[in-house]
């Protein structure tokens, strides 16, 4: 089979560890450190993660696999889009704990 697709191909702004796969699908509001975020919608995926940015080669993964179980209305969803509440003196740091404040 094809090699695993590295995380950087998905162009994430935040990467969370220590939770179940796709657990973020159930979140509505979260705190990370002193910052509050609202989960506003699932992230629909384009073909960019299939392209190796070092060689510009296009593969079939991860789209082929995601089509099997993350497809809704002919779109592929992986990850979530968040909007933060802007408050003074907020700072995100690597290693900040995530707290789920509300579920959908």
VOFI-32913 format. One record per residue: residue number from 1; x, y, z of N, C-alpha, C, O in turn. Coordinates in nm, 2 decimals, decimal comma, always signed. Each point is the difference from the previous one (the first is absolute). Example, Ala and Ser with C-alpha at 12.3 -4.5 7.8 and 13.67 -1.06 7.14 Angstrom:
(drenvo 1; (+1,32; -0,57; +0,78); (-0,09; +0,12; +0,00); (+0,09; +0,12; +0,00); (+0,10; +0,00; +0,07))
(drenvo 2; (-0,14; +0,11; -0,14); (+0,09; +0,11; +0,00); (-0,08; +0,11; +0,08); (+0,05; +0,11; +0,01))
This chain:
(drenvo 1; (+0,08; -0,12; +0,00); (-0,08; +0,12; +0,00); (+0,09; +0,13; +0,00); (+0,12; -0,01; +0,00))
(drenvo 2; (-0,19; +0,11; +0,00); (+0,07; +0,13; +0,00); (+0,05; +0,04; +0,14); (-0,05; -0,05; +0,10))
(drenvo 3; (+0,15; +0,13; -0,09); (+0,06; +0,04; +0,13); (-0,11; +0,09; +0,07); (-0,09; +0,06; -0,06))
(drenvo 4; (+0,11; -0,06; +0,19); (-0,09; +0,09; +0,08); (+0,01; +0,14; -0,04); (+0,11; +0,05; -0,03))
(drenvo 5; (-0,22; +0,02; +0,04); (+0,01; +0,15; -0,04); (+0,03; +0,07; +0,13); (-0,06; -0,01; +0,10))
(drenvo 6; (+0,17; +0,10; -0,11); (+0,04; +0,08; +0,12); (-0,10; +0,10; +0,03); (-0,07; +0,05; -0,08))
(drenvo 7; (+0,06; -0,02; +0,21); (-0,10; +0,09; +0,05); (+0,01; +0,14; -0,06); (-0,11; +0,07; -0,02))
(drenvo 8; (+0,23; -0,02; -0,01); (+0,01; +0,13; -0,06); (-0,07; +0,02; -0,13); (-0,03; +0,12; -0,04))
(drenvo 9; (+0,00; -0,22; -0,03); (-0,08; +0,01; -0,13); (-0,14; +0,05; +0,02); (-0,06; +0,05; -0,09))
(drenvo 10; (+0,01; -0,07; +0,21); (-0,14; +0,05; +0,03); (+0,00; +0,15; +0,04); (-0,11; +0,06; +0,01))
(drenvo 11; (+0,23; +0,00; +0,00); (+0,01; +0,14; +0,04); (-0,08; +0,04; +0,12); (-0,07; +0,10; +0,00))
(drenvo 12; (+0,09; -0,18; +0,11); (-0,07; +0,04; +0,13); (+0,06; +0,12; +0,06); (+0,12; +0,03; +0,00))
(drenvo 13; (-0,21; +0,05; +0,07); (+0,04; +0,11; +0,08); (+0,02; -0,05; +0,15); (+0,09; +0,05; +0,07))
(drenvo 14; (-0,17; -0,15; -0,03); (+0,01; -0,06; +0,13); (+0,00; -0,15; -0,01); (-0,08; -0,05; -0,08))
(drenvo 15; (+0,16; -0,02; +0,15); (+0,00; -0,14; +0,00); (-0,02; -0,05; +0,15); (+0,08; +0,04; +0,09))
(drenvo 16; (-0,18; -0,12; -0,07); (-0,03; -0,04; +0,13); (+0,03; -0,15; +0,02); (-0,02; -0,08; -0,09))
(drenvo 17; (+0,08; +0,05; +0,20); (+0,03; -0,15; +0,03); (-0,07; -0,04; +0,13); (-0,04; +0,09; +0,08))
(drenvo 18; (+0,03; -0,22; -0,06); (-0,05; -0,05; +0,12); (-0,15; -0,01; +0,01); (-0,06; -0,02; +0,10))
(drenvo 19; (-0,01; +0,02; -0,22); (-0,14; -0,02; -0,01); (-0,03; -0,11; -0,10); (+0,09; -0,04; -0,08))
(drenvo 20; (-0,21; -0,01; +0,08); (-0,04; -0,10; -0,09); (-0,01; +0,05; -0,15); (-0,02; +0,12; -0,02))
(drenvo 21; (+0,05; -0,20; -0,08); (-0,01; +0,04; -0,14); (-0,14; +0,07; -0,02); (-0,10; -0,06; +0,03))
(drenvo 22; (+0,10; +0,17; -0,10); (-0,12; +0,07; -0,04); (-0,09; +0,05; +0,12); (-0,11; +0,04; -0,02))
(drenvo 23; (+0,17; -0,04; +0,14); (-0,08; +0,05; +0,12); (-0,04; +0,14; -0,02); (-0,10; +0,05; +0,05))
(drenvo 24; (+0,19; +0,03; -0,13); (-0,04; +0,14; -0,02); (-0,13; +0,02; -0,07); (-0,05; +0,11; +0,00))
(drenvo 25; (+0,00; -0,21; -0,07); (-0,13; +0,01; -0,07); (-0,11; +0,03; +0,10); (-0,10; +0,06; -0,04))
(drenvo 26; (+0,12; -0,10; +0,17); (-0,11; +0,02; +0,10); (+0,02; +0,13; +0,08); (-0,09; +0,03; +0,08))
(drenvo 27; (+0,19; +0,04; -0,10); (+0,03; +0,12; +0,08); (-0,08; +0,12; -0,05); (-0,02; +0,02; -0,12))
(drenvo 28; (-0,03; +0,07; +0,21); (-0,06; +0,12; -0,04); (+0,08; +0,12; +0,05); (+0,02; +0,10; -0,07))
(drenvo 29; (+0,03; -0,11; +0,19); (+0,09; +0,11; +0,06); (+0,11; -0,06; +0,07); (-0,02; -0,10; +0,08))
(drenvo 30; (+0,14; +0,15; -0,10); (+0,12; -0,05; +0,07); (+0,08; +0,11; +0,06); (+0,00; +0,12; -0,06))
(drenvo 31; (+0,08; -0,14; +0,16); (+0,10; +0,09; +0,05); (+0,14; -0,07; -0,03); (+0,01; -0,12; +0,03))
(drenvo 32; (+0,08; +0,20; -0,08); (+0,14; -0,05; -0,01); (+0,08; +0,11; +0,07); (+0,01; +0,11; -0,04))
(drenvo 33; (+0,06; -0,15; +0,15); (+0,06; +0,10; +0,08); (-0,10; +0,11; +0,05); (-0,10; -0,04; +0,05))
(drenvo 34; (+0,13; +0,16; -0,08); (-0,09; +0,11; +0,04); (-0,10; +0,04; -0,11); (-0,07; +0,10; +0,01))
(drenvo 35; (+0,08; -0,17; -0,12); (-0,08; +0,04; -0,12); (-0,12; -0,09; -0,02); (+0,00; -0,12; +0,02))
(drenvo 36; (-0,12; +0,18; -0,05); (-0,12; -0,07; -0,02); (-0,03; +0,00; -0,15); (+0,02; +0,10; -0,07))
(drenvo 37; (-0,06; -0,22; +0,02); (-0,03; -0,02; -0,14); (-0,14; -0,06; -0,02); (-0,04; -0,08; +0,08))
(drenvo 38; (-0,03; +0,12; -0,18); (-0,13; -0,06; -0,04); (+0,03; -0,08; -0,13); (+0,06; +0,05; -0,10))
(drenvo 39; (-0,11; -0,17; +0,10); (+0,01; -0,09; -0,11); (-0,11; +0,03; -0,10); (-0,12; -0,02; +0,04))
(drenvo 40; (+0,15; +0,08; -0,15); (-0,11; +0,06; -0,09); (-0,04; -0,10; -0,11); (-0,12; +0,01; -0,04))
(drenvo 41; (+0,21; -0,09; -0,01); (-0,04; -0,09; -0,11); (+0,11; -0,10; -0,03); (+0,12; +0,03; +0,03))
(drenvo 42; (-0,15; -0,14; -0,08); (+0,10; -0,10; -0,05); (+0,08; +0,06; -0,11); (-0,05; +0,09; -0,08))
(drenvo 43; (+0,18; -0,13; +0,07); (+0,09; +0,05; -0,10); (-0,01; -0,09; -0,13); (+0,03; -0,12; +0,01))
(drenvo 44; (-0,08; +0,17; -0,12); (-0,01; -0,08; -0,12); (+0,14; +0,00; -0,06); (+0,07; +0,11; +0,00))
(drenvo 45; (-0,03; -0,22; -0,06); (+0,14; -0,01; -0,05); (+0,00; +0,01; -0,15); (-0,09; -0,05; -0,07))
(drenvo 46; (+0,20; +0,11; +0,02); (+0,03; +0,01; -0,14); (+0,10; -0,10; -0,03); (+0,03; -0,09; +0,08))
(drenvo 47; (+0,03; +0,10; -0,20); (+0,10; -0,10; -0,05); (+0,14; +0,03; +0,06); (+0,09; -0,08; -0,02))
(drenvo 48; (-0,07; +0,20; +0,08); (+0,14; +0,04; +0,04); (+0,07; -0,11; +0,09); (+0,12; -0,02; -0,02))
(drenvo 49; (-0,19; -0,05; +0,11); (+0,07; -0,10; +0,08); (+0,05; -0,12; -0,09); (+0,09; -0,08; +0,05))
(drenvo 50; (-0,13; +0,07; -0,17); (+0,05; -0,11; -0,09); (+0,13; +0,04; -0,07); (+0,06; -0,09; -0,06))
(drenvo 51; (-0,02; +0,21; +0,07); (+0,12; +0,05; -0,07); (+0,12; +0,01; +0,10); (-0,01; +0,06; +0,10))
(drenvo 52; (+0,12; -0,13; -0,14); (+0,12; +0,01; +0,08); (+0,07; +0,13; -0,03); (+0,04; +0,03; -0,12))
(drenvo 53; (-0,03; +0,06; +0,22); (+0,04; +0,13; -0,03); (+0,15; +0,01; -0,03); (+0,05; +0,10; -0,05))
(drenvo 54; (+0,03; -0,21; +0,08); (+0,14; +0,00; -0,04); (+0,02; -0,04; -0,14); (+0,10; +0,05; -0,07))
(drenvo 55; (-0,18; -0,14; +0,02); (+0,02; -0,05; -0,14); (-0,11; +0,04; -0,10); (+0,02; -0,02; -0,12))
(drenvo 56; (-0,13; +0,08; +0,18); (-0,12; +0,04; -0,08); (-0,07; -0,12; -0,06); (-0,09; +0,01; -0,09))
(drenvo 57; (+0,13; -0,13; +0,13); (-0,07; -0,12; -0,05); (-0,14; -0,01; +0,07); (-0,02; +0,02; +0,12))
(drenvo 58; (-0,08; -0,06; -0,20); (-0,13; -0,02; +0,05); (-0,03; -0,14; +0,02); (+0,02; -0,08; -0,09))
(drenvo 59; (-0,08; +0,04; +0,20); (-0,03; -0,14; +0,03); (-0,15; -0,01; +0,02); (-0,08; +0,10; -0,02))
(drenvo 60; (+0,03; -0,22; +0,06); (-0,14; -0,02; +0,02); (-0,04; +0,02; +0,15); (-0,12; +0,02; +0,03))
(drenvo 61; (+0,22; -0,03; +0,05); (-0,03; +0,01; +0,15); (+0,03; +0,14; +0,05); (+0,09; +0,07; -0,06))
(drenvo 62; (-0,16; -0,03; +0,15); (-0,09; -0,07; +0,09); (-0,15; +0,01; -0,05); (-0,09; -0,06; +0,07))
(drenvo 63; (+0,07; +0,12; -0,18); (-0,14; +0,02; -0,05); (-0,07; -0,14; -0,02); (-0,11; -0,02; +0,04))
(drenvo 64; (+0,18; -0,07; -0,10); (-0,06; -0,13; -0,03); (-0,05; -0,07; +0,13); (-0,11; -0,05; +0,01))
(drenvo 65; (+0,19; +0,05; +0,10); (-0,04; -0,06; +0,12); (-0,11; +0,08; +0,07); (-0,10; -0,05; +0,05))
(drenvo 66; (+0,11; +0,19; -0,05); (-0,10; +0,08; +0,07); (-0,13; -0,01; -0,07); (-0,11; +0,01; +0,06))
(drenvo 67; (+0,10; -0,04; -0,19); (-0,12; -0,02; -0,08); (-0,08; -0,11; +0,06); (-0,12; +0,00; -0,01))
(drenvo 68; (+0,19; -0,10; +0,06); (-0,07; -0,12; +0,06); (-0,08; +0,03; +0,12); (-0,10; -0,07; +0,02))
(drenvo 69; (+0,14; +0,16; +0,07); (-0,07; +0,02; +0,12); (-0,02; +0,14; +0,05); (-0,05; +0,02; +0,11))
(drenvo 70; (+0,10; +0,08; -0,18); (-0,02; +0,14; +0,04); (-0,07; +0,08; -0,11); (+0,02; +0,12; -0,01))
(drenvo 71; (-0,10; -0,19; -0,07); (-0,07; +0,07; -0,11); (-0,14; +0,03; +0,04); (-0,07; -0,08; +0,05))
(drenvo 72; (+0,03; +0,21; -0,08); (-0,14; +0,04; +0,03); (-0,04; +0,09; -0,12); (+0,07; +0,10; -0,03))
(drenvo 73; (-0,18; -0,13; -0,03); (-0,05; +0,09; -0,12); (+0,11; +0,02; -0,10); (+0,02; +0,12; -0,04))
(drenvo 74; (+0,06; -0,22; +0,00); (+0,11; +0,01; -0,10); (+0,11; +0,09; +0,04); (+0,08; +0,04; -0,08))
(drenvo 75; (-0,06; -0,01; +0,21); (+0,11; +0,07; +0,05); (+0,07; -0,09; +0,11); (-0,06; -0,08; +0,06))
(drenvo 76; (+0,19; +0,10; -0,05); (+0,08; -0,07; +0,10); (+0,03; +0,10; +0,11); (+0,04; +0,11; -0,02))
(drenvo 77; (-0,07; -0,16; +0,14); (+0,02; +0,09; +0,12); (+0,11; -0,07; +0,09); (-0,01; -0,12; +0,03))
(drenvo 78; (+0,10; +0,21; +0,02); (+0,11; -0,05; +0,09); (+0,05; +0,12; +0,08); (+0,05; +0,09; -0,06))
(drenvo 79; (-0,08; -0,09; +0,19); (+0,04; +0,11; +0,08); (-0,12; +0,10; +0,02); (-0,11; -0,03; -0,06))
(drenvo 80; (+0,13; +0,13; +0,13); (-0,11; +0,10; +0,03); (+0,06; +0,14; -0,02); (+0,11; +0,03; +0,02))
(drenvo 81; (-0,20; +0,06; -0,05); (+0,03; +0,14; -0,01); (-0,05; +0,07; +0,13); (-0,11; -0,03; +0,05))
(drenvo 82; (+0,20; +0,10; +0,01); (-0,02; +0,07; +0,13); (+0,00; +0,15; -0,02); (+0,07; +0,05; -0,08))
(drenvo 83; (-0,14; +0,02; +0,17); (+0,00; +0,14; +0,01); (+0,03; +0,03; +0,15); (-0,06; -0,05; +0,09))
(drenvo 84; (+0,16; +0,14; -0,07); (+0,03; +0,03; +0,14); (-0,07; +0,13; +0,05); (-0,03; +0,08; -0,08))
(drenvo 85; (+0,01; -0,08; +0,21); (-0,05; +0,12; +0,07); (+0,12; +0,09; +0,03); (+0,08; -0,04; +0,08))
(drenvo 86; (-0,07; +0,15; -0,14); (+0,11; +0,09; +0,02); (-0,01; +0,07; +0,14); (-0,10; +0,08; +0,02))
(drenvo 87; (+0,19; -0,11; +0,06); (+0,01; +0,06; +0,13); (+0,14; +0,06; +0,02); (+0,09; -0,05; -0,06))
(drenvo 88; (-0,08; +0,15; +0,14); (+0,14; +0,05; +0,03); (+0,09; -0,10; +0,07); (-0,05; -0,09; +0,07))
(drenvo 89; (+0,17; +0,10; -0,10); (+0,10; -0,09; +0,07); (-0,01; -0,15; -0,03); (+0,02; -0,08; +0,09))
(drenvo 90; (-0,07; +0,04; -0,20); (-0,01; -0,14; -0,03); (+0,13; -0,05; -0,07); (+0,06; +0,07; -0,08))
(drenvo 91; (-0,02; -0,19; +0,11); (+0,12; -0,05; -0,06); (-0,01; -0,16; -0,01); (-0,04; -0,06; +0,10))
(drenvo 92; (+0,07; +0,01; -0,22); (+0,00; -0,14; -0,01); (+0,15; -0,05; +0,00); (+0,08; +0,07; -0,05))
(drenvo 93; (-0,06; -0,18; +0,12); (+0,14; -0,05; +0,01); (-0,01; -0,15; -0,03); (-0,10; -0,07; +0,03))
(drenvo 94; (+0,21; +0,02; -0,09); (+0,01; -0,15; -0,02); (-0,01; -0,07; +0,13); (+0,06; +0,04; +0,10))
(drenvo 95; (-0,14; -0,14; -0,09); (-0,02; -0,07; +0,12); (-0,12; +0,04; +0,09); (-0,03; -0,06; +0,10))
(drenvo 96; (-0,04; +0,17; -0,14); (-0,12; +0,05; +0,07); (-0,10; -0,11; +0,01); (-0,02; -0,08; -0,10))
(drenvo 97; (-0,05; +0,06; +0,21); (-0,10; -0,09; +0,01); (-0,13; +0,04; -0,07); (-0,03; +0,12; +0,00))
(drenvo 98; (-0,04; -0,21; -0,05); (-0,13; +0,02; -0,06); (-0,11; -0,04; +0,09); (+0,00; -0,11; +0,06))
(drenvo 99; (-0,10; +0,20; -0,04); (-0,12; -0,04; +0,08); (-0,12; +0,02; -0,09); (-0,02; +0,10; -0,06))
(drenvo 100; (-0,06; -0,21; +0,06); (-0,13; +0,01; -0,07); (-0,10; +0,06; +0,09); (-0,03; -0,05; +0,10))
(drenvo 101; (-0,02; +0,17; -0,15); (-0,10; +0,07; +0,08); (-0,14; -0,04; -0,03); (-0,09; -0,01; +0,09))
(drenvo 102; (+0,06; -0,02; -0,22); (-0,14; -0,04; -0,04); (+0,01; -0,09; -0,12); (+0,09; +0,01; -0,08))
(drenvo 103; (-0,18; -0,11; +0,08); (-0,01; -0,09; -0,11); (-0,12; +0,04; -0,09); (-0,09; +0,07; +0,05))
(drenvo 104; (+0,09; -0,12; -0,17); (-0,11; +0,03; -0,09); (-0,12; -0,09; +0,04); (-0,10; +0,01; -0,07))
